[in-house]
Amino acid sequence: MGYINNKPDFERALAVIWRYIAALVSKRQYTKALAEADKMLPFITQNAVLLHTDPMTISWYRYVVFKKAEALYQLKRYREAMHEFNSLKKYEPDNADIKRWAFYSWYGRYAPLSQAALYVGAFLILTNLSLNLFPKGTIPPVPRLIAYIVGLSLVAFNLWVGERLKRYKRQ
């Protein structure tokens, strides 16, 4: 790609790029949107440097980064999404959308752990329930109570993380 040597043309090009990537995200073509953003962001950065401008100070550039982060989130690449959202928060600390997406990306990091917690919690609860079939006194009541509490806590953790991820999953 070539270089654009004046700022108004550069900003018009950025607006077109952003609209294209935003359209891909709105059509749920997240992989393609991410690929396009990854191709376009270096081009934008090089042009911004030639125009003696920090790319993050250009609102259209931040919009492209936001859509890239949104696509990463929808592809369940939560750590990368959180990194992008946090870089945006440095330039727009009061933006509620960026804060909200960064917050839910943080929860997304715990999705695999949440699934493991569900399985371990269910195992503890079912094991305790099956121990009722054995004669009384085989296992003291305090360890059984602790196993119930831990099992229920792990299941609750899974539900808590899952609900937060579903709540902000864009449809």
C-alpha positions as CSV (number, residue, x, y, z in Angstrom):
1,M,0.0,0.0,0.0
2,G,1.1,3.5,-0.7
3,Y,1.4,6.5,1.6
4,I,-1.1,9.3,1.9
5,N,0.8,12.6,2.4
6,N,-2.0,15.0,3.6
7,K,-4.0,14.7,6.7
8,P,-7.6,15.2,5.3
9,D,-7.2,12.4,2.8
10,F,-5.6,10.3,5.4
11,E,-8.6,10.8,7.8
12,R,-11.0,10.0,5.0
13,A,-9.2,6.8,4.2
14,L,-9.3,5.9,7.9
15,A,-13.1,6.5,8.0
16,V,-13.6,4.1,5.0
17,I,-11.3,1.5,6.7
18,W,-13.2,1.8,10.0
19,R,-16.6,1.5,8.3
20,Y,-15.5,-1.6,6.4
21,I,-14.2,-3.4,9.5
22,A,-17.3,-2.3,11.5
23,A,-19.5,-3.8,8.8
24,L,-17.6,-7.1,9.1
25,V,-18.0,-7.1,12.9
26,S,-21.7,-6.3,12.6
27,K,-22.2,-9.2,10.2
28,R,-20.4,-11.5,12.7
29,Q,-17.5,-12.1,10.3
30,Y,-15.0,-11.7,13.2
31,T,-12.1,-13.7,11.7
32,K,-12.2,-11.6,8.5
33,A,-12.6,-8.4,10.5
34,L,-9.6,-9.3,12.6
35,A,-7.5,-10.2,9.5
36,E,-8.4,-6.9,7.8
37,A,-7.6,-4.9,11.0
38,D,-4.3,-6.6,11.3
39,K,-3.5,-5.7,7.7
40,M,-4.7,-2.1,8.0
41,L,-3.3,-1.0,11.3
42,P,0.4,-1.1,10.2
43,F,-0.5,0.9,7.1
44,I,-2.3,3.4,9.3
45,T,0.6,3.6,11.8
46,Q,3.2,4.2,9.0
47,N,1.1,7.0,7.5
48,A,0.5,8.6,10.9
49,V,4.2,8.6,11.6
50,L,5.0,10.2,8.2
51,L,2.4,12.9,9.1
52,H,4.1,13.4,12.5
53,T,1.1,12.2,14.4
54,D,0.6,9.6,17.2
55,P,-1.9,7.1,15.7
56,M,-3.7,6.8,19.0
57,T,-4.6,10.5,19.0
58,I,-6.6,10.0,15.8
59,S,-10.2,8.9,16.6
60,W,-10.6,6.8,13.5
61,Y,-7.5,4.8,14.5
62,R,-9.0,4.2,17.9
63,Y,-12.2,3.1,16.3
64,V,-10.4,0.5,14.2
65,V,-8.5,-0.8,17.3
66,F,-11.8,-1.0,19.2
67,K,-13.4,-3.1,16.4
68,K,-10.3,-5.3,16.3
69,A,-10.6,-5.8,20.1
70,E,-14.4,-6.5,19.8
71,A,-13.6,-9.2,17.1
72,L,-11.0,-10.7,19.4
73,Y,-13.5,-10.9,22.2
74,Q,-16.2,-12.5,20.0
75,L,-13.5,-15.1,18.9
76,K,-13.0,-15.8,22.6
77,R,-9.4,-14.5,22.5
78,Y,-10.0,-12.7,25.8
79,R,-6.4,-11.9,26.8
80,E,-5.6,-10.2,23.5
81,A,-8.9,-8.3,23.6
82,M,-8.3,-7.2,27.1
83,H,-4.8,-5.9,26.0
84,E,-6.4,-3.9,23.2
85,F,-9.1,-2.5,25.3
86,N,-6.6,-1.5,28.0
87,S,-4.5,0.3,25.4
88,L,-7.6,2.3,24.4
89,K,-8.4,3.1,28.0
90,K,-5.2,5.1,28.2
91,Y,-6.5,7.5,25.6
92,E,-10.1,7.5,26.5
93,P,-10.3,6.8,30.3
94,D,-13.9,7.9,30.6
95,N,-15.4,5.9,27.7
96,A,-18.0,3.6,29.2
97,D,-18.0,1.1,26.2
98,I,-14.3,0.5,26.4
99,K,-14.5,0.0,30.2
100,R,-17.4,-2.4,29.8
101,W,-15.7,-4.5,27.1
102,A,-12.4,-4.6,29.0
103,F,-14.3,-5.7,32.1
104,Y,-16.0,-8.6,30.3
105,S,-12.7,-9.5,28.6
106,W,-11.3,-9.9,32.1
107,Y,-14.1,-12.3,32.9
108,G,-13.4,-14.2,29.7
109,R,-10.0,-15.2,30.9
110,Y,-11.6,-17.3,33.5
111,A,-13.9,-19.2,31.2
112,P,-11.7,-22.4,31.0
113,L,-11.1,-22.3,34.7
114,S,-14.9,-21.9,35.2
115,Q,-15.5,-25.1,33.2
116,A,-13.0,-27.0,35.3
117,A,-14.6,-25.7,38.5
118,L,-18.0,-26.9,37.3
119,Y,-16.7,-30.5,36.8
120,V,-14.9,-30.6,40.1
121,G,-17.8,-29.1,41.9
122,A,-20.3,-31.5,40.4
123,F,-18.0,-34.4,41.2
124,L,-17.8,-33.4,44.9
125,I,-21.5,-33.0,45.2
126,L,-22.3,-36.3,43.4
127,T,-19.7,-38.1,45.4
128,N,-21.2,-36.8,48.7
129,L,-24.7,-37.7,47.6
130,S,-23.6,-41.3,46.7
131,L,-21.9,-41.6,50.2
132,N,-25.4,-41.5,51.7
133,L,-25.7,-45.1,50.4
134,F,-23.0,-46.2,52.8
135,P,-23.5,-46.9,56.5
136,K,-23.6,-43.9,58.8
137,G,-20.3,-42.9,60.3
138,T,-18.1,-44.1,57.4
139,I,-17.1,-40.5,56.7
140,P,-17.4,-37.9,59.5
141,P,-20.1,-35.2,58.9
142,V,-17.7,-32.2,58.9
143,P,-15.5,-33.3,55.9
144,R,-18.7,-34.1,54.0
145,L,-20.2,-30.7,54.8
146,I,-16.9,-29.0,53.7
147,A,-17.0,-31.1,50.4
148,Y,-20.7,-29.9,49.8
149,I,-19.8,-26.3,50.4
150,V,-16.7,-26.4,48.1
151,G,-18.7,-28.2,45.4
152,L,-21.5,-25.7,45.5
153,S,-19.0,-22.8,45.5
154,L,-17.3,-24.2,42.4
155,V,-20.6,-24.6,40.6
156,A,-21.6,-21.1,41.7
157,F,-18.3,-19.7,40.3
158,N,-19.0,-21.4,37.0
159,L,-22.5,-19.8,36.9
160,W,-21.2,-16.4,37.9
161,V,-18.5,-16.2,35.2
162,G,-20.8,-17.8,32.6
163,E,-23.6,-15.3,33.3
164,R,-21.3,-12.3,32.9
165,L,-19.9,-13.6,29.6
166,K,-23.4,-14.2,28.3
167,R,-24.7,-10.9,29.4
168,Y,-22.3,-9.0,27.2
169,K,-22.1,-11.4,24.3
170,R,-23.3,-9.4,21.3
171,Q,-25.9,-11.1,19.2
